[in-house]
Amino acid sequence: MREFLRVEDLRGLVAAQFGSDRRLVALDRVTGGSKKGVYRLRLDDGLAVILYVWAAGENYWPPSPSAVPDDPFTDASGAELFAAAHAALTGAGVRVPHLLVLDRSCDHLDADLALIEDVGEVRLETLLRDDRAAAAAPLEALGDALRRMHTTTSSWYGRLLGPTGSGQRPAEDVIVDRALAHLDAATALDGRLSSHRDRIAAHVRALRGAVTARQSYTLIHGELGPDHVFVTPAGEPVVIDIEGLTFFDVEWEHAFLRLRFGDDYPALRPVELDPRRLRLYEYAQTLSLVEGPLRIAATDFPGRDFMLDLAERNIVKALAAVQ
């Protein structure tokens, strides 16, 4: 059984950051995270803040057997990536929780820590489901923020700490290798895919063959869904889970946005996209959403049933494209 933080574990951190006259009276572990621990701290004067903890015991993901060396999306987690992403998004005019403290000293816990603003508990996902009138303005504002991101460009792709290696190959070739690696890993876990492996691989290569060259990249979140957007009492959309921020093809972002926002996607008013590159990336993400969920479902992740259902839906999609 995993052991998570308790109030007594954080007394030193609270005293150091807020003063010895302040007390931590409640600590709640926020559900939904799979790579880092997320906790809400409530102090005796009513202040609430969020604590991020990057520790091995908070990460449910086992190592990926299908990692591609120059894939910028593999294992995108850690305090250093968070700090770089926070600065880049703030600079691009995208609302993120205010960073109060970034602590990599390990003086209080054997982990990197960040204390950030508590923007509340209302997610855009909830508003889109339960109160569509209240969701309209935050959805429009999110679209504005995305266009600011997606017009922030670079001549190289990769994480914000620098390009992935030198002499970069085409981004679409990275995605093809990533998709085929996910396919190979998934076929070992589901016999339906193994019997169609060659046909699926040929489909991936055919989609790649239709894509023309490009050497300009934009700032993207990487896995932005309505569950990764909080809405403040003032109606501001606040983007979270930002460690995967990278420069890459904007179609990679929109393949995921189209999947996660569904019928609400057009309200984001996207930038112009290359439809052929989008088709390749959508299919590659389908394969990723088979392999990844099957891999984490084999651990003690508490959302195992959800992950198995997600994998099943994407197995059906992957097979439908080649049958």
N, C-alpha and C positions, 0 to 999 in steps of 0.2 A: 504494500500500500504506500502511495506517495504521502509525504508529510508536507503540508503547506504552512505558511507563516501564521504565527499567533501574535496576539497583542504584545506579549512580553518580548518577542523577538525584535520589535520595532521601537521600544522605548528610547533607546539610545539615539536612533535616527531622528525621532520626533523632537527630543530635547536639543539635539544639535542644530536642527533646521528651524524650529519654532520657539525654542526657549524652554528652560527647565520648569517654568511655571505652567506649561501647557501639558495636558494629558491626552493620550489616545484612549478613547472610550469604546470604539467599535472598529472592527476590521472585517470587511466582507470581501471574499474572493469573487471577482466578477467572472461569470461564466462566458464561454465562447472562445477564449484564447487557446491556442494549441502550441505556440512556440515560446511564449513568455508568460510569466504570471502577471495578472492584473488585479490590483486590490484597491478597494475604496477605504480610505482612512477617515474616520470622523473624530474630531477633537472635542474637548470639553466645552469650548466656546462656540460650537456650532460649525466651525470650518470643516469642509470636506475637500480632500485632494485625492488624486489617483496616483498609485505607485505602480511602476513597471519594474519587473524583476527578470533579468536575463540569467537564468540558472538552469543547469542540466535537469534538475528535478522538476522544472516547470515546462519542459519541452517534451511533448508527446511524440514527436516525429522521429522514427528510426531513420538511420542513414539511407539515402536513396541508392539503390543498385543501378539506377539508370541515369546517373549524373553525366552530363556532357561538360567537358572541361571549360569551355568558354560560354556556357549558359549563364547569363547574368541573373536568372531567377532562382537558381539553386541555393537553398539554405540562406535566404535573405532575412537575417535576424541579427540583432546585437545593438548595443548602445551606440557604437560608432556610426553604424548605418542610420540609426534613428536620429542622431544629432545632425548628420549631413542632410538627411531628408527634411528634417524640421526647418533647417535654415533655408533650403532650396524652395520649399513650398511657401514659407513666409515671404521670401523674396519675390516669388511669383504672384503674391496676392491671394493665396489660398488659405482659408481659415483652418488652422489646426489648434489643438489645445495648447495654451501657453505653457512653455517649459519653465518650471520653477527651479529645479535643481537637477543636474546630471552628475552622478557620483560614481566614479570608477575606482575609488580608493580601496574598496572592500573593507573599510573600517567598521561598518555596521553589520554587513552580511557578506558572505562569501559569494558575491555576485555583483554585477553592474546594476545600478539603480537609476531611475528617473522619477522625480515627482513632477506631476503635471496638473494643470487646471482640471477640476471636475466640471464638465460641461452639462451634467445632468444625465438622465437615464432614458431619454426619448430618442429612439433611432428613427431615421427616415423610413426604414423598412416597416416599422410599426404604423407610422402615419399613412403610408401608402396602402396599408391593409385596412386600417380602422378609421381614418379621418382624412379622406382625400382632399377636402377643401383646405385643411391645414398643411397638407403636403405640397400644394401647388407652388407657393412662393419659395420654400427651400429647394424644391426640385429645379426651379428656374435659376436660382442663385448658384446651385451646384453646376448647372450647365455653363454659366458664366465662368466659374472657377476652372472648370475643365478646359474651356477654350484658352484661358490664360496659360494653363499648363501646357496644352497641346500646341501652343505657338511659341513655347520656349524651346529652342532648337540647339542641336549640337552636330558636329561633323563626325562624331564617334558614338558608338553605343556601349552601354555598360552601366555599372553602378556609379554613384556620384563620387566615389573615392578614386575613380580613374577607369580608363577603358580596360576591358577584359583582354589583356595581352596586347601584343603589337602585331601589325600587319593583319588587321581584322578581315575575316572572310565575310561574305554577305550574311546579313542577319537572318534571312530566310533559310539559309543552309543550317544555321544553328537550330532553328525551329524544326527543320526536317529531322536532324539527328536526335533532337530531344523527343520528337513524336515517335520515332522508330524505337528509341530506347524505352519509352513508356509502353509501347506496344509489346516489346519483347518481355518486359517485366510483368505486364498484365496477362499475357498468354500463359504464363506459368501459374496463374491464379484462377483463370477461368477458361474452361475448355471450348466454349463457344468462340472465343477470340482465336484460340490456337488453330482451329480448323479453317479460319479465314485469314490467317496471318499474312500470307503472300498477297492476297487480294487487297487487304487494307494497306499494306506497304506500297503496292503499286499505285493505289489511289493517292496516297500522300505524295509520291514522286510526280504523279501527273499534275496535281495541284501546284507543286513547286515549279514545274516546267512552264506554267502559264504566267509566272510572276516575272516582271521586268526589274532591272537593277535600280537601286536607290542608295544614296550615300548621305542622307540627311535624316536626323532622328529627333524625336521630341521627348519631353519629360512626361513620364507616365507612372501611375500608381502601381499597376501590375495586377491587382485583384480587387478592384473597387466595385463593391456591391452596395445596396442600400443598408446592409447591416454594418458597413464600415463608415457610415455617416451618422453622426448625432445631430440633433436639432436643438439649439438653445432655446430658452424661454422667449428670446427676442426673434426667433425664427431663422437664425443663422445656421447653415449647414457646416458641420465641423468634421473634417476628414481624419480618420484614425488608421492604425495598422499601416504605418507609412514606411517601414524599414525596407520594403521591396522597391521603393522609388528608383527609377532608372531612366536612362535615355535609351529609347528603342523605337521601333515602328509604332506609329499611333494606332494602326489597325490591331495590334495585339491588345491594346487597352479596350478598343471598341468591340472586339470579339467578346470580351468578358462582360462589358457593359450591356451589350445586346442580350446576352444570356441572362444576366442577373436582374436587369430592369424590365425585361419583357415588353409589355404593351406601353410602359411608361418611358421607354428609351427615347422615342422621338422628342419628348419634352426637353431633353438635354441639348437639343439643337447642335448635333455634332459637326465637327470640321469635315472638310471633304476627305473621302476615303478612297483607296484603291480597291475595287470590289474583288479582284483576283487574289490580292494579298490577304484580304479579309477572309475569303473562303478557305485559304490554306490555314490561316491562324485559327479560325473557328474549329476546323477539324482537328488540328493539333491539340487544342484545348479540350476537345471531347475525349481524346485519348489520355490526356493528363488527368481528367476528371474520372477516369476509370482507375488508373494506376495509383494515384495519390490516395483516394479514399480507401481502396482495398488495402493499401500499405498501413495506413493509420488505424484502420478497423481491426488489424491484427494485434494492436497494442491494448493498453488499458484506458484508451481515450473514452471519456464518458458518453460521447455522442456517436457510439459505434453504429447504432441502427440507422441514424441519419446518413452516415458515410456509406453504408452498404446500399441504401436506397439511391443515393447520388450516383454511386458506381453503376448500379443496375440501369438507371435511366440513360446513362451515357454509353453503356454497352449496347443498348438498343439503338441509340443514335449512330454509333460507329458502324454497326452491322447494316443498318438501313441504307447507308451511303454506298455500300458495295453489293447489295443484293438486288 
